[in-house]
Amino acid sequence: MSLSTSSTGEVAPVLESRGDPIRTVVIDAGHGGHDPGCLGSDSQEKKITLKMALHLRDQLKARYPDVKVVLTRDKDTFVPLHKRSEIANEARADLFISLHCNALAPSARAISGSETYVLGLHRAQDNFEVAQRENGAILLEDNHQLNYGDFDPNSAEAYILMTMYQNAYLDKSIVFADLVEKAIQQHGQRPSKGVKQAGFLVLRENAMPSVLVETGFLTNPSDEAFLSSEAGQIKMAECLVKAFGEYKTMMETGQAAPPQGVAQAPPPQKPAQAPKPAAAGPTESHKIIPVKVVDETRKKPAASPPKSTAPAADEVWYGIQMGAFSTALPSDHPMRKDVHPLIERKEKGLFKYLAGPFASPEAAEKVKNSLVQSGYKGIFTVAYRGEDRIR
């Protein structure tokens, strides 16, 4: 899937019919325990996100009793980023919502508003700085090198490598993120900075559509007062529930029926006009740039990689990661028919599928290009030494 973005990294989708039931939602209250997150003049991010998560859980359970709601934490405890993904994958969640608060330097106190992120390469410096700050939580973990390898939250190169990870759920993530920002702006009457992409570790391993919502800036007095109040926390939860209701309808019926209080998204055949120049001041309006969303399955049969023998235990080999899923692909899945040989591996609770093995990255790259031409999107080359992944 190709994405069209603005200079600030904002994205928005045009959705095709799906028909996927939404049974389980995981709500992730950012930070916690010895990780306070952002600090306002009289507030802590970890406390606000927990209260907001509890309100969101209660509202979802009251309005959608058939939907299972799971929290990554329900008290002031520290949960490693990789554990949050494990909780979501083990619950076989259909949607993952991570709640956070933003912060900037004291000189930028006037900047306010929400912004919702999906996994991807940050298209602007401020996106990188948000991801850098949120991912810095791994340095508070005892075994962060074991859990995240050599990932350095302060290295721009590390984020470029992160974008190689497969995310077969990017289209749906963008759809939900866009609905969240619309609900915050229209129902919550709060400023919105739009939908953006950046490399967040808490989204990287999730086998479901996932978003990270920066609900506002604790460095802005108005945002801090709103988010610190119970009324503000309840209102933000209401916005997320309204976005969830429309998303659930869209996924399960393929129809974009708007929920009460939230305006209908622009029809697909009429892309939004280019945004007008913002008025003087730091606050940005919500700008929508439509992109075409296609299913992650290909349009026509893919070229088959050549057959090859299994590598030795200590041999370095290469594969093309085709996808990562919470459950094994059914026997009649198109990928099983189109890609031969297809390796199935279970890693960290996910079923990962690779074309290969190949003796060199050049051989893998050649086949990958053929697969991309055939319609497979988001695939990338990985390297293993025997059973251990090394890149």
C-alpha positions in Angstrom: 0.0 0.0 0.0 1.3 3.4 -0.9 0.7 6.3 1.3 0.3 10.0 0.4 1.5 12.3 3.2 1.8 16.0 3.8 5.0 17.7 4.9 4.0 17.2 8.5 3.6 13.5 8.0 -0.2 13.5 8.2 -2.1 10.7 6.4 -5.7 9.7 5.9 -7.3 6.7 4.0 -10.1 5.8 1.7 -11.4 2.5 2.9 -12.7 -0.4 0.8 -15.3 -2.9 2.2 -13.9 -5.5 4.7 -16.4 -7.4 6.8 -14.2 -8.1 9.8 -15.8 -8.6 13.3 -14.4 -6.6 16.1 -14.5 -8.8 19.2 -11.6 -7.7 21.4 -10.0 -4.3 22.1 -6.8 -3.7 24.1 -6.4 -0.3 25.8 -2.8 0.6 26.7 -2.3 3.3 29.3 1.1 4.8 28.5 4.0 4.7 31.0 3.4 3.8 34.7 5.3 2.9 37.8 8.8 4.3 37.8 8.2 5.8 34.4 6.1 8.9 34.8 6.1 9.9 31.1 5.6 13.6 30.3 5.3 16.1 33.2 3.1 19.2 33.2 3.2 22.0 35.7 1.1 19.9 38.1 0.4 16.6 36.3 2.0 13.3 35.2 1.3 11.6 32.0 1.1 8.1 33.6 -1.8 9.2 35.9 -3.8 10.8 33.2 -3.5 8.0 30.7 -4.5 5.4 33.4 -7.6 7.4 34.4 -8.5 7.9 30.7 -8.0 4.2 30.0 -10.4 3.2 32.8 -13.0 5.6 31.6 -12.6 4.3 28.1 -12.9 0.7 29.3 -16.1 1.4 31.2 -17.7 3.3 28.3 -16.9 0.6 25.8 -18.2 -2.2 28.0 -21.4 -0.3 28.7 -22.1 0.5 25.0 -20.7 -2.6 23.4 -21.2 -5.5 25.9 -20.3 -8.1 23.2 -16.8 -6.6 22.9 -14.1 -7.9 25.2 -11.9 -5.0 26.6 -8.4 -5.8 27.9 -6.1 -3.3 29.7 -2.3 -3.6 29.6 -2.3 -2.1 33.1 -5.2 -1.1 35.5 -3.0 0.5 38.2 0.2 2.5 38.6 2.6 -0.3 37.5 5.5 -0.3 35.0 4.8 -2.6 32.0 7.7 -3.0 29.4 6.8 -2.0 25.9 7.3 -5.5 24.5 5.0 -6.9 27.2 2.2 -4.6 26.1 2.4 -6.1 22.6 2.5 -9.6 24.0 -0.7 -8.9 26.0 -2.5 -7.7 22.8 -1.3 -10.6 20.7 -2.2 -13.2 23.4 -5.6 -11.7 23.6 -6.0 -11.9 19.8 -7.1 -8.4 19.8 -8.8 -6.8 16.9 -7.7 -3.3 17.8 -5.0 -1.8 20.0 -5.2 1.8 21.4 -2.3 3.3 23.3 -3.0 6.5 25.2 -0.4 9.1 25.8 0.1 12.8 26.5 2.5 15.1 24.6 5.1 17.6 25.7 7.4 20.2 24.1 10.0 22.7 25.3 8.8 25.5 27.6 9.3 27.9 24.7 6.5 26.1 22.8 3.8 26.4 25.5 1.3 27.7 23.0 1.2 24.5 20.9 -1.8 22.3 21.7 -4.0 19.6 20.3 -4.1 15.9 19.8 -2.4 13.7 17.1 -2.8 10.0 16.4 0.1 7.9 15.2 0.3 4.7 13.2 3.5 2.7 12.7 5.8 4.0 9.9 8.7 6.1 9.0 8.4 9.6 10.5 8.0 12.2 7.8 8.9 15.2 9.9 11.3 16.0 12.6 8.6 16.6 15.2 7.2 13.1 14.6 10.7 11.7 15.2 11.0 13.6 18.5 7.6 12.2 19.7 8.6 8.6 18.9 12.1 9.2 20.4 10.6 10.3 23.7 8.0 7.6 24.0 10.5 4.8 23.0 12.9 6.1 25.6 10.9 4.2 28.2 12.8 1.0 27.2 15.9 2.5 28.9 14.0 2.1 32.2 13.7 -1.7 31.6 16.2 -4.0 33.3 16.8 -6.2 30.2 16.1 -3.8 27.4 19.0 -5.1 25.2 17.6 -8.6 25.5 14.1 -7.5 24.6 15.0 -5.0 21.9 18.5 -6.0 20.7 20.7 -3.0 19.7 17.7 -0.7 19.2 18.8 2.8 20.2 15.8 5.2 20.8 18.1 8.1 20.1 19.3 6.9 16.7 17.5 8.0 13.5 19.0 5.0 11.7 17.3 2.6 14.1 13.9 4.0 13.1 14.7 3.5 9.4 15.4 -0.2 10.1 12.2 -0.4 12.2 10.2 0.5 9.1 11.3 -2.8 7.6 9.0 -4.7 10.0 5.8 -6.0 8.4 2.6 -4.3 9.4 -0.2 -6.0 7.4 -2.7 -3.9 9.4 -1.5 -0.4 8.4 -4.6 0.4 6.3 -7.0 -0.3 9.1 -4.8 1.5 11.6 -4.9 4.6 9.4 -8.7 4.4 9.1 -9.2 4.2 12.9 -6.6 6.9 13.6 -8.4 9.3 11.2 -11.8 8.6 12.9 -10.2 9.3 16.3 -8.9 12.7 15.2 -12.2 13.6 13.6 -14.1 12.7 16.8 -11.7 14.7 19.0 -12.1 17.7 16.8 -15.8 17.5 16.1 -17.3 15.9 19.2 -14.7 16.9 21.7 -14.3 20.4 20.2 -10.6 20.1 20.7 -7.8 21.1 18.4 -6.4 18.3 16.2 -2.9 18.0 14.6 -4.0 15.1 12.4 -2.9 11.5 11.7 0.8 10.9 11.4 3.3 8.0 11.1 6.3 7.3 13.3 8.3 4.4 14.6 6.8 3.4 18.0 8.1 0.2 19.6 4.8 -0.3 21.3 3.1 -0.7 17.9 5.9 -2.7 16.1 5.0 -6.3 17.0 1.2 -6.0 17.2 -0.7 -8.4 15.1 -3.7 -6.2 14.8 -4.6 -2.6 13.7 -2.9 -0.3 16.3 -2.7 3.4 17.0 -1.0 5.6 19.5 -3.0 8.7 20.6 -1.3 11.7 21.9 -4.3 13.3 23.6 -2.8 16.7 24.1 0.2 18.7 25.4 0.9 18.8 29.1 3.2 21.7 28.3 0.2 23.7 27.2 -1.8 25.2 30.1 -5.2 24.7 28.4 -4.5 21.1 27.4 -3.1 20.3 30.8 -6.1 21.6 32.6 -8.5 19.7 30.3 -6.6 16.4 30.5 -6.1 16.6 34.2 -9.8 17.1 34.9 -12.2 14.1 35.2 -14.6 15.9 32.8 -11.8 16.1 30.2 -10.8 12.5 30.7 -14.4 11.4 30.2 -14.8 13.6 27.1 -11.6 12.1 25.5 -13.0 8.6 26.3 -16.3 9.6 24.7 -14.4 10.7 21.5 -12.6 7.4 21.3 -15.8 5.4 21.8 -17.5 7.4 19.0 -14.5 6.7 16.7 -14.6 3.0 17.7 -18.3 2.8 17.0 -17.9 4.1 13.4 -14.8 1.9 12.9 -16.7 -1.2 14.1 -19.5 -0.5 11.7 -17.1 0.1 8.8 -15.2 -3.1 9.5 -18.2 -5.4 10.1 -20.5 -4.1 7.4 -18.2 -2.2 5.0 -20.5 0.8 5.3 -19.2 4.1 6.5 -22.2 4.9 8.7 -21.3 7.8 11.0 -22.1 7.4 14.7 -24.2 10.1 16.5 -22.3 13.3 17.0 -19.6 12.6 14.5 -19.7 13.9 10.9 -19.5 11.6 7.9 -16.0 11.3 6.4 -15.7 12.8 2.8 -16.8 10.3 0.2 -13.9 8.4 -1.5 -14.6 9.8 -5.0 -14.1 13.4 -3.8 -10.6 13.8 -2.2 -10.3 16.7 0.2 -9.0 19.9 -1.2 -5.4 20.9 -0.4 -5.4 22.5 3.1 -5.5 26.3 3.2 -2.6 28.1 4.9 -3.0 28.0 8.6 -3.8 31.2 10.4 -0.9 32.9 12.3 0.0 30.9 15.4 1.3 27.5 16.3 -1.9 25.5 16.3 -2.5 23.4 13.2 -5.9 22.4 11.9 -6.7 18.8 11.0 -5.7 18.2 7.3 -6.9 15.2 5.4 -5.0 13.7 2.5 -6.9 10.8 1.0 -5.0 7.7 -0.1 -6.2 4.5 -1.8 -6.3 1.6 0.6 -6.0 -1.9 -0.9 -6.2 -5.3 0.7 -2.9 -6.8 1.8 -3.5 -9.8 -0.5 -2.3 -9.4 -4.0 -4.2 -8.6 -7.2 -2.7 -11.4 -9.3 -0.6 -14.6 -8.7 2.9 -13.8 -7.5 6.0 -15.2 -9.1 7.2 -18.2 -7.1 10.7 -18.1 -5.5 12.9 -20.9 -6.6 13.0 -24.0 -4.4 16.0 -24.4 -2.2 17.4 -26.7 0.5 17.1 -26.1 4.2 20.1 -24.2 5.7 22.5 -25.8 8.1 22.2 -25.0 11.8 25.1 -22.4 11.8 24.5 -21.1 8.3 23.4 -17.6 7.5 20.4 -17.5 5.2 17.9 -15.0 4.0 14.1 -14.9 3.7 11.4 -12.5 2.6 9.0 -11.9 5.4 5.5 -11.9 3.8 3.5 -11.3 6.9 3.0 -11.8 10.7 -0.3 -13.0 12.1 -1.8 -13.9 15.4 -3.0 -17.2 14.1 -1.8 -19.6 11.4 -2.9 -19.0 7.8 -5.6 -21.4 6.6 -4.6 -24.1 4.1 -6.5 -22.3 1.3 -4.9 -18.9 1.9 -3.7 -17.4 -1.3 -0.2 -16.9 0.1 0.2 -20.6 0.6 -0.8 -21.2 -3.0 1.3 -18.5 -4.6 4.6 -18.6 -2.7 6.8 -21.7 -2.8 8.6 -22.6 -0.7 6.9 -20.8 2.1 8.4 -21.0 5.6 6.1 -20.9 8.7 7.8 -19.8 11.9 6.3 -19.1 15.3 8.1 -16.2 17.1 6.9 -14.2 20.1 3.4 -15.5 19.8 3.1 -14.6 16.1 3.0 -16.8 13.0 5.5 -15.4 10.6 5.7 -16.4 6.9 8.8 -16.1 4.8 9.6 -16.9 1.2 12.9 -18.7 0.9 15.5 -19.6 2.1 18.0 -17.8 0.0 21.8 -18.0 0.1 22.4 -14.3 -0.4 20.6 -11.0 0.1 20.9 -10.3 -3.6 19.0 -13.5 -4.4 16.3 -12.6 -1.9 16.0 -9.0 -3.2 15.5 -10.2 -6.8 12.5 -12.4 -5.7 11.2 -9.7 -3.4 11.0 -7.3 -6.3 9.1 -9.8 -8.3 6.6 -10.4 -5.5 6.2 -6.6 -5.1 5.4 -6.3 -8.8 2.8 -9.1 -8.4 1.0 -7.0 -5.7 2.5 -8.0 -2.3 3.1 -4.9 -0.3 5.1 -4.3 2.8 7.4 -7.3 2.4 11.0 -7.1 3.4 14.2 -9.2 3.6 15.4 -10.7 6.9 18.5 -12.7 7.8 18.9 -15.7 10.1 21.7 -17.8 11.4 20.2 -21.2 11.8 17.1 -20.6 13.9 18.1 -17.2 15.2 17.2 -14.0 13.5 20.1 -11.7 13.2 18.5 -8.8 11.1 
